[in-house]
Every structure is written in structure tokens, then in C-alpha cells.
Amino acid sequence: MEVTQVLLSAQAVDSTVRKHAEETLKQFQEQNLPGFLLSLSAELASEEKPVDSRKLAGLILKNALDAKEQHRKYELVQRWLSLDVAVKSQIKACLLQTLSSTVADARSTASQVIAKVAGIELPQKQWPELIGSLLSNIHQVPPHVKQATLETLGYMCEEVVPEVVDQDQVNKILTAVVQGMNANEGNIEVRLAATRALYNALGFAQANFSNDMERDYIMRVVCEATLSPEVKIRQAAFECLVSIGSTYYEKLAPYIQDIFNITSKAVREDEEPVALQAIEFWSSICDEEIDILEEYGGDFTADSDVPCYYFIKQALPALVPMLLETLLKQEEDQDQDEGAWNLAMAGGTCLGLVARTVGDDIVPLVMPFIEENITKADWRQREAATYAFGSILEGPSPDKLTPIVNVALSFMLTALTKDPSSHVKDTTAWTLGRIFEFLHGSTVETPIITPANCQQIITVLLQGMKDAQMLLRKPVSLLNVTHREDAGESRLRTAAYETLNEVVRCSTEETARLVLELVQVIMAELHKTLEAQKLSSDEREKQNELQGLLCGCLQVIIQKLGASEPTKYAFMQYADQIMNLFLRVFACRSATVHEEAMLAIGALAYATGPNFAKYMPDFYKYLEMGLQNFEEYQVCAVTVGVVGDICRALEDKILPYCDGIMTQLLKDLSSNQLHRSVKPPIFSCFGDIALAIGENFEKYLMYAMPMLQSAAELSAHTSGADDEMIEYTNLLRNGILEAYSGIFQGFKNSPKTQLLIPYAPHILQFLDSIYMEKDMDDVVMKTAIGVLGDLADTLGSNAGSLIQQSLSSKDFLNECLSSEDHLIKESAEWARLAISRAISV
């Protein structure tokens, strides 16, 4: 097979040619994997072949060794390990040969593939000669070979855990990398590859950082590299410093003064990518100190692993002015792209972290800057002052901030409506949101929102939204305002809604009347969006965004008013109208709005309780649509949550809809297309349904129980999983346990409880196995001990003997009884009672 031509065709512009080539490659791979991988590695290694076919060959090789999904990755690793040794040796020889290619793309692709193979083989004690042969390349004369080898070592350190490389080889790798970084290395590409490689190799350098001489040498070389004439090398060197800051915080004291000098020079004078990394260094030190202070509460006794060196506190007098300067370096159009990241944003973020690290001490350093700039004619100065204020609101004590905020509040409310700059309005809305988030609420003695100023706050926020919505109402000819302005407007609108939501969450009994008035305003706004005719796609997008914001706002209002009886009673007069608006929103069929409206309906069901039954006939088809929405899986997940809310509201009145809902949920679970994150909430939804309909759940047992059983088996054994997988597994376990809990509680005291007896041994076995794994989080622990109690409580003496035979129930119970977490302890006390009743019967 002429593989070169097929690889080139697979990149053709013509889709027919491309699809045919992709199909050919797929067949080749399925019919003869060893031949397929060999021909790809030969293609990559051959200097005669075109660059494009070589690059794609390397990419396909890389994808044959690794995948994002854990189970797929595992399959690919096993597949590689089971290949014939001679085939693997040939492929590896081709890969190493490619490192001396004159084509940079081919070398770089080979580096990545070698690292993937190393990631599979080194932990298995295979390919022991790899590191030696790479290191021997370092001494070769052609700089491009040296560059490719250093790049390979860097990727390899990223793929392999430090434990699989012995210290002697680690020392040699670090020596080669640090020498490559040295200022006397004449080749820029080599020095850049070495600096990037060090970034990945830092995790391997524990022993080297414990040795004063070696650490001094590494730090000297890194600091020198931050002064290189090449911007990319300076950037990579600062990235190394950021990583050293978080990995080796406790070793930094001797270098911190020099690092401050280097970083502040870079922040003030260097190009943006370098300056951003220099700020990031101080953000990473803040993160470390925040963690240490939170963990030990400032109480450093002999048992604390890492003392806090208070680097930030010491650097404050020089660090804060440097960060405040960056706030004035905004970009003219910085809000065009929500994901934009620039010097001013990085400086503000770092300032916020500094405030969290040192608390009250930051306030006197920032206030003069705010006072000096807040009324200046240049928008940049007003925006920077507002941003500085908003940034330091989390960290200092309310006592320190409240008097300042009370003075600033009416000034900011005026700025929100009157300031000529949309940048300043944006940042003001964001800052107001943070004021309400951090400084208003039950824990703060003097409230920020009072009956005296609440009316002004809400009026101003509504005005801010109206300004933003004017665009939607103007005739179409006026909609062609410059893009920058309307991007700013939509940001302002979002910020104003978020702030309004905070105000509603913080409102008190006295201001409830205003929130009720707000219901009518928001309903009217939502009604207007539904009346708009014939919109262009751009206008429709704006309209969808607005509908989403309005539904989100209604959700917050419903939760607030539904939380106390008097306001709930007053709110009920609007329930029918609101539900009607939501049904019209669903009919518009936009995913983002669907999600927001669904969440708001969950809140409405909770507030209206059994009365929600009257809305079900009209609402059910949209509920079903949400459960069938595999593509926009977030919509599906939210809908599953709302089914739970409705079950709690309606209890057995949900029965007529259960066949349809259960059928759809079982379909969702069997589907390969549905995102895995939706599965845990579906299982807990089984529990919600069983709790609501009690023994009527009987007809679903034969379908639901086997599903729960197989998911439980999958989630019980997690050895070798990474953190992300363990986190997902715990979510899955919690969903399964919530299902069991709901089913047992639903059947309690019914003559049909004996139907559950056959499932008890499996459930106990599941509890045993997750207890043995020792990787349960606190949430799962609480649910699991609760299920043990439910089992005993519902099945009585039928469960007693089974629990006594269980391997670990006793140990598990004792562990939970002595837990620090009072919720776990409470569940365990209840379980102990239920078990002793079941055993004594």
C-alpha cells in the first residue's frame, strides 16, 4: 500500500478524497496493526517523504498510544504492550532516528511519540536503554539534534512519573538540561528547548533541590535565563520560576529578594507574555501561602509540614505599587473577547490573591491609589481605581472594609448609570457584585443594603440593564453599531444581572416588597423578548442571552421569596403567569435558555409544592425533551435534577408520569452517546422517584436494580485511577447510594419490603468493597453509612444477620462514629441505632 499518498489524501481539501483516505487508513489499522504502525514510523523517519505526510504519520502514531478517556487509554496501552517485541524495536529505532532529521516538524512529532512510548514502557521496566541513548545525543555536534533530544527529555518528564526513573539517571537528565540552558549555549533553539524541558523536569528534582549546591546552581541558571535577549527564553524561564514557586516554596527564602528584583523589572519593562509570567510567580506564592495559612490557621507547630515564610507580607510595600501600576495598562478593546487575558487583568487577579493572603494589611496600601484615580478625567484611571477596589474585597475583615464601602456605594451607583465609559461601567457592576457577595449577609454586623438605599440600588441596576437592552429595541438600522460597543454592552448587561441576583439573595424581610415588584418588571422584560418578530441571527443570539439572564434572575427571586411563608404566599399570585412564560421560552428551542428555564422551574416546583401538579400536563413534553437531549448534555443533567425537585414537590402525584420518566432515564443510562457526567444524577433520581411513589416503584425494580448493580461493581475498584477518575467514581458511587437509600426508605413499612431482600447481599458487598478501597470522599462516606442504616431500618431482622456477616460493616460504622465531620457522625449514630434494632429482633 502506498501509504504516503493516502496520508496526503487524508489532508485533501476535497471531502470525498479525504473521507476515502481516512477509511483506507482505518481498514489498514484494523486488518494489520503491526504493519500499520511500522509503515507510519518508517514514513516519519524517511527524509525523502513530504513534510505533510510525515507529520500526519507521527500524529496517528501518537493517537495510537494515548487517549483522553481513561478506559480508551487503558485499551491502547494494553494493545501496544501486546505487540511483538521485534515490531516495537523497529518502531522505536525509527523514532530515535527521526530526532536527527533536518525537518523541525518531523523531529518535534517524533519527540512526542517517543515520550508516549516511554510513558507506557518505563513503568513496565521496558526500554531501559532509552535515557542513555538520548543523553549520548546531547554531545552531538549538530545543534538541531541536541534541540530535539532536549525537547524529547522534556516531553518524557511530562509523561512519566518520577518514581520510575532512578536518581542517577535523573541527575544526568538535569545536568544535560541545565547545561543546555546555560548562557554560553550559543544556539537559541537549544537553549529554549532546554528551558522548556526543565519546566517538565522540575518534579523529578526533589533530591537536587534538597542539596544546597545543586539548588543554587539550578536557580542561578534559571534567573540568568530570565535575562536572555530572546523573548521566548525569558518567558519559558519565568514559567520555570512559577513552577519552582509552587513546587519548592519552602526552599525559596535565599532567592526571594533576587526574584523580586527580576520580576518587578519584567513586569515594568518586558513584553507582555514575559510580564504575565512574572506576575504569575507572585500569584503562585499567594496560592501557597493561602493554603498553608488555611490548613494551619496560622498555628505553626512541629507537625506542620511546611512553615509559612510570609514572603507576600514582607514584599507588600514594593509588590502592591507594582501591581497597581499594571492596572493602568488596560487594552482599548479588552472586553471584545471574554477570554482575553492581559497585564491589567493579571495584575488585578494577583492583587486579589495578595488581599486574601495578608487581609487588612493591604487596605492602607491601596486606598491612596483609589482616592487619587477614581475621579480623574481619563477612563483608564477611573477603571483602574474601581478594579483595584473590587479586587481587594475578599480577604480583609468586614470591619475594615464596611466603612469604606458605605462611603463608596452611592458614588459607584452613580458611576454605573452616569459614567461615559463602558469599561468603567462594566468594572463598577463587577465590583458592586463583589461588595454584595463578600460584605453583605448574615455574618456581617452592619448591612450594606438597608431599607434606605435598597430602592436606589435596584433602580440603578434595572437602569443599567435597560441601557444594555436599548440596543434590542432600536430599529434594525441602528443595530449595526460598532462591534466593540455592543460587546461592552452585553458584558455590562451580564454583570448588572449578576449583581441584581446578589442583591436579591441578600435582601431582608423589610425589602421583600421591592423584590415582589421586581418579579413584575422581570416578567414584563421576558414577555417582551418573546414578542419580538423576525430577528437576524445576531439579534436572536442577543435575545437568547437576554432570555437566559431573565430566567436566571427569576430563579433567584423564586428561591428567595419561596423561602419564607409570608413572601411565598404573596408570590403565588404570579406563579401561573411565570410558568406560562417558561413554557413559551421552551417553545423557542434554544439550549442555553432551556437550561436556565429548567433550573428556574425546579425552584418553582420547590416553592409551589403539590400545587405544581396542575402544570405537569403542559410541561411534561419539555421535561421529556430535556431528558432526550444527549447532544447538549448539560441540559439533560439539569433536567434530571429538576425531575428530583418535582418528585419532592409532588410526591405520589408524580405517579402518572413515572413510566415515561423511568423509560427515558433507563434509555439514557444504556446510551453510549450520553456524557458520563449525567449518569450519577440519574441514579440519585431513581432514589427521588422511589421516595416519592413508595411501593409503586415495585414495577421498576427489575430494570433499575441490575443497572445499579453493574454500575456499583464498576465503581468499586479504582486502583491505579488518576485524581480526576477518582473524583468521578465518587460522584458515581454517591448517585448509586442515593438511589439505594431512596428505594429502601420508599418501601419502608410496606408489605412489599420483602421484594428488596434478594438485593441486600449485593449492596452490603458493594459497601464492603468501597470501604476496602479507602478512597471514599466525605460525601460518599456519609451516604454509604446512611444506606447501611436504611438497609437495617427497612429490612429489620432480615438485614440483621447479613450485616453481622459483612466483612467490614462494624469497622466502617466505628470509623464513621469517630469522624470529625458532624454530618457523618450523625448518620452513623442513626445507623447504629437501626442496626442494633435489626439485630435484637
N, C-alpha and C positions, 0 to 999 in steps of 0.2 A: 504493500500500500504506500502510495506517495504521500507521506504524512505532511511534508512541507506545504504542498498545495492545499490540502484540507485545512491546515491551520490558518493559512492566508484567507481561504474562502470563508472560514468561520468569523472573519472580521470584515467581510464584504459589506458594502452599503446596501446592496440588493438583498431584501429579506429572504427571498426564495433560496438564493445561493447560500445565504448564511444558515438558514434552518437546515438545509440539506447537509451542509458540512457538520453542523452540530450533531445531527442524527448519526452521521457516519462515525464520528468520534465516540459517541455514546455506545454504538454497537461494538466497535473495536474494543472499548474498555470492558464491556460485558462479556465478550467472547474470549478475549485473551489478555487478561490483566497484566501478566508479566511482560508480554511482548509490547503492550501499550505503553507501560511505564519506561521500558528500555528505549523505545523509539523516541519518547519525549525527552529523555535525558540525553540521548545522542544528538537530538535536534538542538537542544540548548547548548551543548558543548561544541557544536561544529561551527568553526569560523567562516565556513563557506555559505552558511544559510542566512536568509534575510533576518534583520533585527526583529521584525514583527512576529515572524513565526517562532523565533527563539523565545521571545518574551512570553507569548501565549503558552508555549510548551512548558515553560517554567511555572507559569501561573496554574496551569492544570495540574502539574505535579504537586504544587503546594496544596491545592484544594483536595488532592487525593490523600493527603496526610492529616488534614485538620478541618474541623467544622465548628461553628459556634455552639450548636446544640450538643449538650453533654452526651446523649446516647449515640448520636451520629459520630461524634469524635471518637467515642469508645470503639465503635464498629471499625472505623478507618484505622485506628491504631492496631487492633487485632489483625486486620487484613494485611497490614504491612508486615507485622511480626511473623505472620504465617507464610510469607513469600519465601521462595528458595534462596538460600544464603548466597549462591553464586550470582543470582539475578540482582540481589541487593548490593553486592560488592561492585558489580559493573555500574549500577546506577550511581553509587557513591563516588566511584572513580571519575565518572563523567562530571559530576557536580564539582568535585575538587579541581578538576582540570579547567572548568569554566572560570574559576577565580582568576586565572591569568589571561582571560580573554581581553582583547583590546576594546571590546564594546561594553561601555559602562552599564547599560540596561541589563545585559546578559549576566554580568558579574553580580549586580545587585540582586537579581532574581535568584541566582544560584545561592547567594548568601542566605536568603530567607529560607530556601528549601533545605539547605544543609542544617540550619537551626531547627527546622521542624523535625528532620530525621533524628538529630541529636536529642531533641525533646522526647522522642519515643525510645531511642536505643540506650542512651546513657543510664537512665534509671534501671534498665534491664542488664546492666554491665556488658552491653554490646558496644562495638565501635570504640574500643579503648584507645586506639592509636590516633583518633581524630584530633584531640587537642595538641598532641605532639606534632602532627603534620602541619597543622595550622601555624603553630609557633615557629616552625622551621621556615615557613613562608615569609615571616616578618623580616628576616635578614636578607631577603632577596633584593636585588638592585632596582628592578622596575617599580617606581612608586605606585603604579596602579594595582600591582599585585598586593603590595603592603596595605593599600587603602581597602581593597576588597576583603582581605583577611581580617583587618580590624573591624570592618562592618560585620563580618560573619561572627566574630567573637562577641560583638555587642548583641546581635540577634540571639545568639546561643544563650547568653546570660539571661535574656528575657524569657526564653522558653524553658530553661532547666532550673530546678530548684537547687539552692546552694549545696544541700546535703549530698548530692550525687557527684560532686567534683571534690577530689581530696585537696587538702590545704596546699600541698606542694605545687599542684597544678594551678590553683587559684593565685598563688604568689607569682607564678610565671606569667599568667594572663595579665594580672595587674601591672607587672613590670613592663610587659610589652605595650600595654595600653598607655600607661603614664609616660613612657619614653616617647611614644608616638605623639603625645600631646605637647611635649617639650617645646619651648620657644625656639630652640635651634633646629627643629624639624623644618626643613626648607619647603616641603610640599604642603600647600594649603589643604588639598583634599585629604591627605594622610592625617594631618592634624585635626581636621574636622571629624573624620571617621573615628579617630581615637577618642576625641572628646565625647562624641555621642555614645561610643562603646562604654566609656567609663560610667555614664549615666545608668546603663543597664547593669554594669558590673558592681555597683556600689553595695547591693545586697549581699554580695559574696565577701565583702571586705571587713566583716566583723572583727576577725583576728588582727587584721592590719591596722584598723582604727584603734585597737586597744594598745598598739605599740607606738609610743611617743614619736620615735624617729620616723617610722613609716608614715604615720598620720601627718606629721609636719611636712614631709616630702610631698604627699598627695595634695595637701591643702595649698602648698606653695605653687605647685604646678597648675591647680585649678584657678587660683587667684591670678596667676600670670596670664592664663588663657583668657580671663575676662578683659584683658587689656590688648588682646590681639588686634592687628589692623583690620581683620576680616570680621564683618558683622555677624555672619553665621556662626563663627567660632565663639565670639563673645556671647551670643545668645545661648549656644549649647553649654558653655562653661557656667553661665548663670543657672541654667536648668540643673546642672550638677550640684551647684550650691544649694538650690531649693531642696533637692532630694537629700543632701547631706544634713540640711537644717532639720528635716523631719526624721531621718533615719538615725542620725548620730547627735541629736540635740545635746546629750549630756557631755559630749566631747568638745563643744564649741567655745567654751569660755576663753581660751587663749587667743582665739582668732577673731572674736566678735567685733573688736574695735576696727581692725583692718577691713573686715567685711562691711561694716557700716560706711567706712570711707569709700570703698569701691562702689557699693550700691548707691550711695547718695550721688556720687559723681555720674553714675549711669542714668539714674532717674532724671537728673537735671540736664544732662548734655547728650546722652546717647540716642540712637534711633529707637523708634517705638518698640519693636519686638524685644530689644535688649532691656529697655527701661521697664517693660511689663514684667519680665522675669525678675528684675532687681526688686520690684515691689512685691512680687510673689514670694521672694525669700522671707520678707518680714511677715507676710500673711501666714506662711508655714510655721514661723516661730510662734506667732499668736496662737495658731491651732494647737501646737504642742503645749503651750503654757495654759491655755484654757482647759485642755484635757487633764493636765496634771492637777491644776487647782480644783477642777470639779471633782476629780477622783479622791483627792485627799483633803478637800475643803481647807486648804492652807495649813493642814496639820502634818508637818513632815516628821514622822518618827522613823525609827530604824527600819520599819518594814516597808517604807515606800521605795519602789524600785528606782525611780528617777526623781532626784530633787528638782525643785523649780529654781532656776538661776535668775529669774526676774530680769531677763535681758530687755524685755519691752519697757518695763518700768525705768530701767537705767537709761535707755535710749530716748525716752519720751521727749525731753526738751529739744532734741535735734530731729527726732523722727517725725513728730507731728507737723512742724513747719514744712518739712519736705513734702509730706503727703498733702497738706493744704495747698501748696503750690500746684500740685498736679491737677487739682480740681478746676483750675482756671484754664486747663488745656483741652476744653471740650471741642468736639468737631461740630462744624456748622450744621451738618445733617445727620447727627449721630442717632436720631431715632428712626431713620429710614428703615434700618434693619434691626429688628428686635434682638437679634443675636449679636449685635455689634459689641466689641469689647475694645475700649481704648484706655488711654492713660488716666483720664478723669474718672472713668468707672472703676478701674483697678485701684486708684488711689482712695476713692470713696469706700470701696469694699474693705480695703486694708484698714482704713480709719475706723470702720465699724467693728472690725476684729480687735483693733487696739482698745476701743472703748469697752468691749467685752472682757478684755484681759486685765485692764487696770481700773475699770469702774470710774469712781468720782474724779480721780486724778486728771482725767482727760478734759473735763469741762472748762477749767480756767485757761487751758491752753488753746481751746477752740473758740471760746466766746468772743475774744477781741477780733478775730478774723470775721466772724459772722456780723458783729456790730459794724465793722468797718465797711463791709461789702454789700450788705443787704439792701441799701437804698441807692447804690451807685447807678449812674446812667447806662453803663454797659451791661447788657443782659448777662454776659459771661460771669460778671462779678456777683450779680444777684442770684444767678442759678447756682454758682459755686457755694455761696453762703448758705442757701437753702439746703443744698445737698449735704454740706458739712453738718448742718443741724440734724437733718434726717438720719445721717449715718451714725451719730453718737447716742441715739435714743435707747439702744439696748445695751445694758452694762451698768451705767451709773445708777445710783439709787433714785427712786421716785422723789424722795425729799430734796435731792439736789436739783432735779430737773423740773419738778412741777411748777415752782415759782417762775422759772424762765419761760416755760411753755404757756403759762397763763398770760404772760405779757405778750408772747409772740402770736398767740392764737388768732386774735382779731386781725392782726397785721397780715397773717397768712391767708385768712379767709378773704380779705380784700384782694390780695395778690392773685388768688385763684380766679376771681372774676375780672379784675381790672388790669393785671399786668399785660403789657403789649406783646410779650414774648411767649410763644407756645412752649418753649423749653422750660421757662420759669414756671409756667402753669403746671406742666407735667410733673416737675420735680416737687412743686408745692403739694400737689394732690398725693403724691407718693409719701411725702413727709407727714401730711395730715393722717394718712392711713397708719403710719408707724406710731404717731402720737397716740391714736386710739387703741392700737394693738398693745403697746407696751406700758402706757401710763394711765389707762382708764380701766377700772374694773374693780372687782370686789376686794382685791388686795391693797388697793391704793386708798389712802385715807381721804385726801381731798380730790373729789372727782373733777375731771377736766370738763366733761359735758354736764352742764347744770340746766335746770329749767329756764334760767335766764338766757343762756346762749344757744340752747338746742335748736330753737326756731331758726336763728341766723345760720347755724351750721347746715341744717337740712336745706334751707332756701338756697344757700350758696352752692351746695353740691348739686342740687337739681338744676340750678342755673348753669353750672359747669357742664352738665350733661346736655342741656338744651343747646348751649353754644355748639357742642360737638354734633348734635343732631340736626342743626340748621342745614347742614350740607345735604342731608337726605331729603329735605323738604323743598330746597330751591329747585327751580325748573332745571331740566337736564342740561341746558346750555351752560349753567353755572357749575355743574358737577365736574367740568374739566379744569377745576382749579389745580394748581401745580401739585404734583405728587407729594412733594415734601410736606406741604402744609397739611394735606389731608392725612398723611401718615401720623403727623403730630397730633391731629385732632383725634384719631382713633385711639392713640395712646392715652391722651387726656381722658377720653371717654371711659376707657377701661379703668384707669386709675381712679376716676371720680366714682364709678360704681363700686370698686373695691372699698374705697373709703366710706361710701354711704353704707355698705354692708357692715363695716366695722362699727359705724355709729349706731346702726340698728341693734347689733349684738350687744353694745354697751348700754343701750337705753334702759331707763329705770321705770318704775310704776308711774312716776309723775309725767314722764314723756311718752307714755303709751298712746295718748290721744294723737300725738303727731305721727306716730308710726301707723296708726289706723288711717290717718289722712293720706299717708304715703301710699297705702295699698291702692287707693283710687287713682292716684297720679300714675303709678307704675302700670296699673291695668289699662289706663287710657293710652299710655305710650305703647303698650303691647298691642292694643287694639289697632292703633294707627299703623303699625308695621304690617298687620295682617290685611289692611285695606289697600295697601299700595298696589298699583296695577303695572303691568308690563315694564319690568325693570331690566336694565342691561345686566350682564353677568357681574360686572364690577359693583353695581349698586346692590345686586342680590347678595353678594358676598358681605357687603357692609350691613345689609339688613339682617342677614343670618347672625352676624356677630352681635348686632344690637338685640335681636330676639334672645340670644343666649344669655347676654348680660341681664336682660329684664327678667328672664326665668330664674336666673341665679339669685337675683335680688328678691324676687318673690319667695324663693325657698327660704332665705334667711329670715324674711318677715314672718312667714308661716311658722317657722320653728320658734321664733321669739314670742309671737302672740299666742301660739298654741301651748306655751309652757306654763301659763297660769290661768286659772279658771275664769276670772272676770274678763281678761282680754280675749280669751278663746271664745267666750260667749259673744262678745261684740264682733269678733272677726267672722263668726259663722254666717252672718248675713251676706258675706261676699263669696262664700265657698262655691256656690253654683256657678256664678259668673267666672270665677277663676278657673274652675275645672273646664268650663266651656272654652275659654281662651286656650288652655293647654291642648285640648283636643284639636283645636284649629291649627295650633303650632305643629302638632304631629302630622297633620294632613299636608304640611309643606315639605315633609320628607328631607330634612337636612340633618346629617348625622350629629354635628356638634350641638345643634339646638335640641335634637332628640334627647341627647344625654342630659342636658341641663333641665329640660322639661320633665324628664323621667325622675330626676332627683327631687325636683320640686313636688312632684306627685307623691313620692314616698313621704315627704314631710306632711303633705296634705292628708294622706291616709292616716298617718300617726295622729294628726290633730283632730280629724273628724271621727276616728274610731269606727264603730259598727255602721254609722251613717254613710260611710264610703260605699256601702253595698249598692246604693242607687246609681253610682257612676259606672259600676262594672260592665253592664251590658254594652255601653258605648266605648268604654276604654279597653275592653278585653282584646280587640283585634290589634291595637297598638302594642299591648303587652306581648302578644304573640309575635308580632313583627320584630320587637326588640330581642326576644329570645332566639329568633331565627337569624339574627344579624351576625353572621360569622366574620364578615369582612371587617366591619368596624367593631372589633371585639370589646372595646371599652363600653360601647352602647349595650352589648349583650351582658357584660358584667354588671353594669349599673341596673339593668332591667332585672337581673336575678336578685340583686339586693332589694329592689322595690317589691318583688314578689314576697320577700320576707316581711317587709313593712306592712304589706296588705294583709298577710296572714295574721300578723299581730293585731291589726286593726279589726279584721272581720271575724276572726276565729272560725267557728264552723260554718259561717255564712259564705266562706270561700269554696265550700264543697262542690257546688255545681261547675266550678271552673277547673277543679283539680285534675280531671282526666286529661284535659288539653295541656295544662301546665306540665304535669308529670311526663306526658308523652314527649313534649318538646325538650324537657331537661334531660331525659334519658337519651334522646337523639343527640343532644349537644355533647353529652359525655362520650358517646360512641364515635363522634366525628373526629377524623384526623385533621380537619381544616381549622378547628377551633383552637385559638391560642391557649396554651396551658394555664395561663393565669386565671382563666374563668372557671377552671374545674373546682378549686377549693370552695368558692362561694356557692357553686351548685350543690355540693354535698351539704353545706350548712343549711341551704334552702330546703333540702329534704327534711331536716330537723324542724325547720319553721313550719312546714306543711303538716308534719306529723303532730306537732304540738297543737296546731290549730284544729285538726279534724279528728284527733284521738284515734280510737279503734277503727275508724273508717279508713285508716291508712293500710288496713289489712291487705287490700287487693293489690297494693303496690309493693308489698314486701318481697314477693318472688322476683321482682325486677331490680328493686333498689339494693337489696342485701348483697347479691352476688357482685354488683358493681362496687359497693363499699368494700367488700371483702378483697377483691383483686387490687383495688387502689391501696388498701391498707397493707397488703403484702409488699407492694411496690415501695411504699413509703417507709417500711420498717427497716430496710437495710440500706445504709447510706455510706458505708465505709469507703473512704477514698474520694468522696464528693468534695467539690470546692465550696467556698462560703456561699456563693450565690445559689448553688444547688441545695445546700443545707437549709438556707432560708426558705426556698420554695417548698422543700419537703416538709418543713414545719408548718407552713401555711396549709399544705395538703392534709397533713395529719390533723390539724385543728378543725378543718372542714369536716373530715370524716368523723371525728369525735363529736362535733356538734350535732351531726346527723344522728349518731347513735343516742346521744343524750336526749334529743327531741323525740326520737321514736320511743325510747323507754318511758320518758315522762308522759308522752301522749297515751300510751297503753296502760298506764298505772291505774289500779283499781278497776280495770275492765275484766270481764270474764275471759277475754281473748289473750291475756298476758302469756298463756302457755305457748302461743304461737312463736314467742321470742326465745323460748328455752333452747331450741336447736342452735341458735346463733351465739349463745353465751360463750361456749368454749373458744370459738374463734376470736371473739372480742377480747377475752382475757389473754389469749396468746399474743394478740396484737399489742396489748398494754405491756405484757412482759417484754416483747422484743424491742419496743421503743424505749423502755426503761433501761434495758441492757445496752442499747447503743450509746447512751449518755450524751446525746446531742440535742435533747429537747430544749426549746426555749421556755421562758416562764409562762407564756400564754398557753402553750400546749400542756405544760405540767398542770396548770390549773384545770384545764378542760378534761385532761386524762383522769385526774383523781376524782373529778366530778362524775365522769362516766362510771368509774368503779362504784361510786356511791349510788348512782341511778340504777345500775345493774342489781345491786343488793336490795335497793328500795323497792324496785318493781317486781323482781322475781322472788324476793323473800328467801324461804328455805331452799328453793331450787337453786339459788345462786350461792348460798352459804357454803355448801360442800365444795363447789367448784372453786370458789375464791380461796378456800383453805388449801386446795391442791395446787393453786397457782404458784409459779416459781418465785415471783418477786412482789406479789401484792403487798405483803407485810412490810418488806423493806421500803417499797415505794411509799406506802402510807406513812411510815415513820419519818422518811426523808421530808415528805410534804408537811407533816405536823411540826417539824422543827425548822421550817423555812422562814427566812427573814421577811418574805413577801406576805403581807397580811391577807391578801386575797387567796393565795394558795393555801395558807394556814386555815382560813375559814372553810374553804371547800373540803379540806382534809378532815376538819373536825366533824363536818356533816357526814362525810363518807364513813368515818369511824363509827359514828352512831348507827348509820344504816347497816353497816356490815355486822356490828355486834348484834343488832336486832335479828338479822337474817340467820346468823349462826346459832343464836339461842333458841330459835323457834323449834 
